[in-house]
Amino acid sequence: MDGKCFHERREGKVEPIRVLFQSMEDCQRFVLAVENYPFNIDLRSGRHVIDGKSMLGILGFGLHRVLDLRLHTDDRKLAEEILSKIEFCICRENMNIAI
C-alpha cells in the first residue's frame, strides 16, 4: 500500500483505480455505495481532486470521463467491499469509452 491509500496492484507497481460514470444514475449508485464509509474517498482528474462522496462534485467533472479513485484506508477488507459495490463503474483496460 502507498501510505494510507488503497490502490490496485498490477505487476508490482501501484496503479490508481480508474472509474467512469456513464450516467447520472451511475453517479448516484456510486455515492450511495460509498457515502457511509468512515474514511475519505477522492476522485481525481488531472490536478483536480474532489470528495468522492459528493454527487455535485462528481457531476462537476462531467460524465464519460475517466477518473482516478483513491480510498484513504489501510483496511483491505473495507476497500475490497467498496470495490465490489462499485464494480459497475470500474474501468477495465479493454473498456470502450464514449467521449
Backbone bond lengths (Angstrom), bond angles and torsions (degrees), N, CA, C in turn:
res aa  C-N    CA-C-N  psi(-1)  N-CA   C-N-CA  omega(-1)  CA-C   N-CA-C  phi
1 M - - - 1.440 - - 1.513 110.27 -
2 D 1.286 115.23 154.30 1.447 122.65 -177.78 1.526 108.12 -102.40
3 G 1.332 117.83 92.94 1.457 120.22 -175.87 1.512 109.69 65.86
4 K 1.323 115.81 -128.14 1.459 120.47 179.03 1.519 110.29 -107.36
5 C 1.302 117.00 34.07 1.455 120.86 -175.90 1.526 109.40 -123.19
6 F 1.317 117.34 128.65 1.454 121.63 -178.71 1.531 109.66 -90.74
7 H 1.305 115.81 131.55 1.468 122.05 177.19 1.515 107.93 -134.48
8 E 1.312 116.59 159.00 1.455 119.43 169.13 1.517 107.74 -70.90
9 R 1.326 117.74 148.87 1.456 121.19 176.29 1.518 108.55 -111.61
10 R 1.320 115.97 130.97 1.453 122.03 178.49 1.516 108.77 -132.43
11 E 1.309 116.29 123.21 1.459 122.42 176.00 1.522 112.49 48.54
12 G 1.325 117.19 44.01 1.450 121.24 174.70 1.518 115.48 79.69
13 K 1.332 118.79 -6.20 1.460 117.58 177.38 1.530 109.66 -116.20
14 V 1.305 115.59 150.67 1.457 121.09 -176.29 1.519 109.30 -85.12
15 E 1.311 115.80 127.68 1.463 122.12 179.59 1.525 108.72 -119.73
16 P 1.321 118.30 143.33 1.463 118.64 174.01 1.530 109.42 -69.23
17 I 1.300 115.74 156.90 1.462 121.10 174.77 1.514 105.91 -86.35
18 R 1.310 117.23 127.24 1.459 120.91 -177.75 1.525 109.40 -102.05
19 V 1.351 114.29 134.72 1.460 120.10 179.05 1.517 109.85 -125.42
20 L 1.321 114.91 155.96 1.460 121.77 -179.29 1.519 108.21 -141.11
21 F 1.318 116.51 128.99 1.462 121.92 178.08 1.525 108.54 -106.92
22 Q 1.331 115.78 119.97 1.467 121.37 -178.28 1.529 112.35 -90.69
23 S 1.348 116.78 -18.79 1.466 120.05 -176.04 1.517 110.24 -152.60
24 M 1.335 116.21 168.75 1.457 121.20 174.68 1.524 110.23 -62.31
25 E 1.324 116.07 -34.41 1.463 120.35 178.97 1.524 110.93 -63.58
26 D 1.344 117.79 -38.17 1.469 121.12 175.41 1.528 110.32 -60.42
27 C 1.333 116.72 -44.14 1.470 121.02 179.12 1.523 110.42 -61.23
28 Q 1.322 116.24 -44.62 1.454 120.95 -179.32 1.525 110.98 -63.81
29 R 1.328 117.26 -44.78 1.475 120.98 177.69 1.527 110.92 -59.85
30 F 1.328 116.53 -41.85 1.458 121.46 179.75 1.536 110.69 -61.73
31 V 1.332 116.57 -51.42 1.464 120.75 -177.90 1.532 110.52 -61.51
32 L 1.322 117.56 -42.98 1.464 120.43 178.22 1.529 111.51 -62.39
33 A 1.330 116.97 -33.25 1.469 120.94 -179.34 1.525 112.49 -73.30
34 V 1.336 117.86 -30.78 1.474 120.14 -172.30 1.524 115.21 -109.11
35 E 1.316 118.51 -13.24 1.470 120.31 -168.34 1.525 115.55 -63.48
36 N 1.306 119.73 -24.53 1.462 120.63 -175.59 1.524 114.80 -97.39
37 Y 1.310 117.60 5.25 1.469 119.55 178.67 1.524 109.25 -79.35
38 P 1.352 117.21 142.31 1.468 121.35 -171.54 1.529 115.20 -85.34
39 F 1.315 117.89 30.55 1.461 120.73 178.01 1.515 108.58 -143.09
40 N 1.326 115.96 165.17 1.463 120.98 -178.73 1.517 111.28 -72.98
41 I 1.310 113.81 144.13 1.459 122.05 175.19 1.515 105.50 -131.22
42 D 1.323 116.57 117.93 1.462 121.69 -177.30 1.514 110.84 -110.96
43 L 1.327 114.69 150.47 1.460 122.36 169.40 1.511 106.69 -121.09
44 R 1.323 115.91 137.63 1.460 120.96 -175.41 1.523 110.01 -127.84
45 S 1.312 114.27 139.59 1.455 122.33 171.66 1.523 106.15 -135.12
46 G 1.325 115.70 109.50 1.462 119.33 -174.98 1.515 109.78 63.40
47 R 1.336 116.34 -124.41 1.466 119.47 179.50 1.525 112.93 -96.48
48 H 1.335 116.86 2.16 1.456 121.66 -178.88 1.524 110.42 -94.04
49 V 1.328 115.63 131.82 1.464 122.08 -179.28 1.526 108.32 -125.63
50 I 1.337 115.61 135.34 1.461 120.06 177.16 1.521 109.92 -129.00
51 D 1.314 114.78 164.70 1.460 122.31 175.16 1.523 108.02 -72.09
52 G 1.325 116.51 119.54 1.459 121.28 -178.55 1.511 113.98 -69.94
53 K 1.336 117.11 -5.93 1.462 120.96 177.97 1.525 111.13 -96.88
54 S 1.327 116.72 6.81 1.463 122.58 -176.98 1.528 111.04 -106.87
55 M 1.302 116.08 111.11 1.476 121.12 177.95 1.537 109.86 -60.04
56 L 1.317 116.42 -43.78 1.463 120.61 -179.56 1.528 111.37 -62.24
57 G 1.336 116.21 -41.83 1.461 120.04 178.25 1.521 112.03 -62.33
58 I 1.322 116.55 -44.09 1.466 120.73 -179.72 1.524 110.24 -63.21
59 L 1.321 116.65 -45.64 1.462 119.92 179.85 1.525 111.32 -66.31
60 G 1.339 116.93 -27.67 1.465 120.54 176.25 1.519 112.24 -63.91
61 F 1.314 117.62 -30.69 1.471 121.13 175.18 1.519 110.64 -71.63
62 G 1.316 117.24 -27.42 1.463 121.34 -178.98 1.518 111.72 96.07
63 L 1.301 115.22 156.37 1.464 121.65 178.84 1.521 110.11 -81.22
64 H 1.316 115.68 166.24 1.477 123.27 175.69 1.530 112.37 61.30
65 R 1.317 115.88 32.17 1.460 121.09 178.96 1.530 108.27 -124.94
66 V 1.307 116.96 130.96 1.460 120.89 179.28 1.523 108.81 -76.86
67 L 1.340 115.80 128.28 1.463 122.44 -178.43 1.525 109.23 -121.23
68 D 1.312 116.47 149.85 1.464 121.84 175.22 1.525 108.59 -90.36
69 L 1.320 116.31 129.93 1.450 122.97 -179.91 1.524 109.63 -100.88
70 R 1.333 116.90 134.50 1.457 122.56 176.01 1.524 108.21 -126.12
71 L 1.319 116.50 122.80 1.456 122.66 175.68 1.528 106.80 -104.07
72 H 1.313 117.79 115.11 1.460 121.71 -175.03 1.527 110.54 -89.36
73 T 1.318 114.92 74.50 1.456 121.74 179.39 1.520 109.98 -152.71
74 D 1.310 115.28 153.03 1.459 120.93 172.26 1.522 110.84 -99.44
75 D 1.327 116.90 -3.52 1.462 122.19 -176.44 1.525 109.43 -81.79
76 R 1.321 115.53 97.51 1.462 121.86 -176.73 1.529 111.81 -59.50
77 K 1.331 116.77 -37.50 1.461 120.88 -178.81 1.533 111.05 -63.29
78 L 1.338 116.53 -46.71 1.467 119.55 178.01 1.523 111.55 -64.96
79 A 1.324 117.23 -40.09 1.463 120.94 179.03 1.525 110.40 -61.57
80 E 1.320 116.96 -44.67 1.463 119.97 179.42 1.526 111.52 -67.75
81 E 1.328 116.82 -33.26 1.467 120.94 175.91 1.528 110.15 -61.87
82 I 1.336 116.00 -46.10 1.467 119.97 177.82 1.522 110.54 -61.72
83 L 1.326 116.69 -47.21 1.467 119.83 -177.79 1.523 111.48 -59.32
84 S 1.317 117.77 -35.16 1.467 119.13 177.95 1.527 110.88 -70.53
85 K 1.342 117.72 -33.20 1.463 121.24 179.19 1.531 112.65 -72.20
86 I 1.335 116.26 -30.20 1.476 119.36 -175.90 1.525 112.22 -106.72
87 E 1.307 116.53 18.51 1.464 120.64 -178.14 1.529 112.65 -54.91
88 F 1.330 117.08 -29.56 1.463 122.03 -178.82 1.527 113.09 -61.44
89 C 1.328 118.21 -21.71 1.466 119.12 -177.09 1.530 113.07 -116.95
90 I 1.328 117.92 4.39 1.461 120.30 178.66 1.525 109.05 -78.06
91 C 1.324 116.18 128.34 1.466 121.47 179.70 1.515 110.55 -75.54
92 R 1.274 115.75 137.60 1.454 122.12 172.59 1.520 106.83 -106.66
93 E 1.304 116.18 155.64 1.463 121.02 -175.38 1.525 112.87 -54.95
94 N 1.326 117.61 -36.23 1.465 120.70 -175.62 1.515 112.57 -97.83
95 M 1.341 117.80 13.32 1.456 121.35 -177.57 1.532 110.37 -74.46
96 N 1.311 116.39 135.62 1.454 120.46 176.71 1.537 108.31 -82.35
97 I 1.314 115.70 130.92 1.463 121.11 -177.69 1.521 108.95 -110.35
98 A 1.326 114.98 125.39 1.463 120.09 176.72 1.518 108.64 -85.54
99 I 1.334 116.79 122.48 1.469 120.36 179.64 1.512 109.34 -120.55
